[in-house]
Amino acid sequence: MDSTVLTVRTGSRATVVDLTDEAAQFVADKGDGLLHVFVPHATAGIAILETGAGSDEDLITALEHVLPADNRWRHRHGSPGHGRDHVLPAFIAPYATLPVLAGRIALGTWQSICLVDTNGDNPTRQVRLSFLPG
């Protein structure tokens, strides 16, 4: 297995960061296999979705409706509403596994690999890319 870690700056507000280009570079010329993308944080996830046409902003809006940043959460350290960030991985898993064929990630036409981070208290994330040859 080949593995590397990306450092991603997510900033101080909820965001979706497209990792597709970095992931594609990582698997280029590796042949057939599986790409595993993992964010080792309790408050972030990995999503496969369209970006650039509003879907990324729509996802953040949907999460704000489902997981509002208010004082309803029992988990209370950090900024107000931070407890919702710890619930996020139950909705958006912290990993995704994708097929790689001939060194190319087999994504659909509009699909992108994205880091989803609602935790403004932690502006820098690590993302592990691992390739398992077929």
FENNORTA-V135208 format. One record per residue. OMEGA is omega as a letter, one per 40 degrees, with the letter a starting at -180 (* if undefined). Layout:
BEGIN
omega: [OMEGA,OMEGA]
END
This chain:
BEGIN
omega: [i,a,i,i,i,i,a,i,a,i,a,i,a,a,i,a,i,a,a,a,i,i,i,i,a,a,a,i,i,i,a,i,i,i,i,i,a,i,a,i,a,a,i,a,i,a,i,a,i,i,i,i,i,a,i,i,i,i,i,i,i,i,i,i,a,a,a,i,i,a,a,a,i,i,a,i,i,a,i,i,a,i,i,a,i,i,a,a,i,i,i,a,i,a,i,i,a,i,i,a,i,i,i,i,a,i,i,a,a,a,i,i,a,i,i,a,i,a,i,i,a,a,i,a,i,i,i,i,i,i,i,a,a,*]
END
